[in-house]
Amino acid sequence: MSWIRQHVRGSRLATAGIASTATLLAGLLSPAADAADGPTRATALDNAARVLADRAAALGLTSAQDTSVSDVIVDKDGAQHVRYDRTYHQLPVLGGDFVVHMAPDGTYRSADRATRAAISLPSTTPKVSAPKAADVAVNALRAANLGDALKQVKAEPQLVVDALHGAPRLAWRTNATGLDSLGNPVARAVLTDARTGAHIDAWDTMETATGDGKSLYGGTLALETTLSGSTYQLKDPTRGNTYTADAANKTDVCSGGTCSSRTPVSLFTDDDNHWGTGTTADRSTVAVDAQYGSDMTWDYYKDVYGRNGIGNDGKGSYNRVHYGNNLSNAFWNDDCFCMTYGDGNGTHFGPMVGLDVAAHEMSHGVTSRTARLVYSGESGGLNEATSDIFGTLVEFYAGNAQDPGDYLIGEKVVRSGFPRDALRYMDKPSKDGSSADYWSRSVANLSVHYSSGVANHFAYLLAEGSGARTINGVTYNSPTHNGSTVTGIGRAKLGAIWYRALTVYMTSSTNYAGARTATLNAARDLYGAGSTEYNTVAAAWSAVNVN
């Protein structure tokens, strides 16, 4: 995923949010919620503006700050939830995001804040220069890539207020990018204290007509395409014009929202609307997989949660396949609002266009437009787990007999040369050799792909329960930290609870303790406090040592 994002500024504090022009469609909005006798999105914005004016001090807001609305959700019962970002003297505040919750009549209920620290700095003039911050970030990028001889390295610092790592301070957030020795892109965001030059944090930013196509992994699939003249385009007008293009094994370098050398892509076209051959000898075969992955992810979020596309604005993304030189990676990038797939190295991985891979990476896009979980520490683990959870749920939702749903991540792209049959395992994450089954204080120090194991394990237990079982031919045996027995409540309820927690209660700094609270709040909203679902959420978190 990427930190690059649209930032729509609202008005000053007294009228925060009213003037926002952001697209504000509700993920759980029912048709009745827009009726004349119920609150609308505009009503929610008006109510939230009054809350901000009345409770500015309690929310830590001052005249030095601006707020901007990033999302609005109106529940079926009329309850309203408005999510805000904030700036301090026009500088973005990392960890400044918060959500205001209101009753159906517009009265204030509560608020969730990424930080409760007072945001006030003695100065917004840095002592460390931007070029110095850029040098630090470039060195960090090289170190993270084990000294690989990187090419076309660029770094673009942005001055911010860091309220995520202790007391708020002035900082440089620098996006460093480059190409590795194979010509594949690498990218890292580096946070540096702008007064002392001290390293604060760093994280990766590479986050993933009706015709038919013979795919590599999913069999023969139906595709919605566009007829242009006498030629069919692999572009779906029913899903926001989502399309798939050939990157011709080239790469691009992007930094700070600007791509200096955007990879030229060629939209896939066909004469008879029958795409691919089921083998990699035809370059359009993996394009079929990529388009299918986008279709299923779009449909899942829309059919299950009412979300209209990744950005909830009805706009489609696009796919770039055959990207890089044997790149064993796939990633979502907010800068291009696109999914990018490498062809794999042929030894450990095939083309990275598996269905759960596509849904995983596109779900990073959903997270970037809702909770914006920071891709570092425990929040980063939750970010990764969110994509694993929804990637898995999309795979079950698709119901494809050639790729049946399972709790294995990336099993289709793994080759026999890889030491395991999947990238990750949700029933017992430690089976991959590195992921955490249970929470401990050391989890925050793990790579986000391993700290995610705690939430993945929770999700499996919540849906399926503990102990041994076989699902779609795959055998699982999920243990618990406290020796308890957990009885699952099913995948649909897991998804509903996690989606509501993500879109309504989680913020950029949510950790595992916060995720427990957020999912309990979501379960209470959906099923009632003290319900079986609520109690099972609590039991599943305790089973992974989050209490």
C-alpha positions, 0 to 999 in steps of 0.5 A: 500500500502507499501513503500517497493519498488525496487530502481534501481540506475543510474549513477552519475549526468553527465550520470543520467539514461543512465545505468538504468536497470529498466523495462521502458514500457510506459503506453500510448505507441503506437506501432508507438512510437517504430518505427524507425522514432519516439523516443524510450525509449532509445532515451527518456533516452538519451534526459533526460540525456542531460537535467539533465546535462544541467539543473542540477542547475535548477533541484536542482541536485548536485555532492552529489546526484545520480538519478535513472530512475523509469519510462519512457512514450513516447506519441503517438506524440513523447513527452517524460516524464522520472521520476526520484528518487534521493539519497543524499550521497547514502541516499534515498530522500523522496520528491526527485522525479521529472519528466522531460518533453521533446518535440518530438525532445527531447528538454526540455519543463518543469519539475515537482518536489516533492520539490524545496528545496535545498537538502544539509545537514551539516552531514549525521551522525545521533545523534539519534540512530537506536534503539531509532528510532525503539523504537519511531516507536514501541510506535507509532504503539501501540498508533495507535492501541489504546494500543492493546496488540501487538505481534511479534512487529518488527521495522527496521529503515532506514536513509533517507533525508526528503524533504517532510516536510519543509527544508530537514533534516536527518531522520529515516524512520522506518517500524514497524509491529506486530500482533494484539490480533486476530493475524492479521497484523498491520504496520506503517511507522514512520518518526523521525528527526535523529538529534533531535528525534522529530516526523515528520510524520507517516502513515499506510503501509498495503495498498490491460486451461479455466475453470469456477468458482462459486464466492461469489459476481460475479456469475459464471465466466470464468477463465484461468487456468493451467493444470499441469499433471492431475490437474488444478491450479488457475494460469493464464498464459495469465496474467503473471501467476497471481495466487491465494493461500490459506493462511490457516487463518495464517499471516506473519510479514514483515519489511523493505522488509524482511519477517521473517515468510512468511505465507505458502500458498497453490496454489488452485488446482482442478480436473475438472476445475470447481471451487467453489460452490458460498458459503463460505462452499467451500474455493475455492469460494472466491478464484474465486472472488480474481482471477476474481478481478485480471483478471479484473484489469489487463485487464482494465489497459492493454486494456484502457491504454496499461499498462502491469500488475501492474508493467508494466513489464508483471509480474503477482501478486498473491492473498492470501485468508483466511488470518488472523482471521476474518480479515475485511481488504484487502491490497496490499503489494509491498514486496510480490507483492501480494493482501491479503484478510481477511474473514471479521468478519461476522457481519459487513463484509463478505469476503473482495474479492469484485471486487472494493476492489480488483481493489482498492488495486491493484491500490495502486500497480500502484501508488507505481510504478508511482507517489508514493503519500506519504500516509499522508496528502493531498497526502495520500488522493489523493493516496486513491482516486486514488484507489477508482477512478480506483476501480470504473472504473474497476467495470464499465469496467467488466460489470458484471450483478451480480455486476454492476458498481456504485460509491459506494466503497465496497458495496458487502462486507458490511453486514446488521450489518454495519450502511451503505450500502457501505464504501464510497460514491463518489457522496457525500462523507460525507454520510459516516459520516467522509469524506470531500465533499470539500477542506479546510485547515483542510483536510490534518489533516484527515485520508487519507480514509476521505481526499480522499473524495475531489478527489472522489467527483471531480471524480464523478462530472467530470464523471457524473456531479452535481445534481440528477440521477440514474445509474444502479439502484443506485440514486445519488445527487451530490452537489457543493461547489459554487452552480455551475452546472457541466456537466460530460464528462463521465467515460472514459475521467475521467480515461484517465485524471486521469491516465495521471496525475498520471503517468506523472505529479504527484509526491510523494508530490502532494497536492490538488492544485497540483492535479488540475494542474496535471489533467489540464495538462493531459486534455490539453495533451489529448484534448487541452487547452480550450477544453470542457474536460479541462474546465470541469476539472477546473469546477469540481475542483472549485466545490469541492473548489480546485481553 
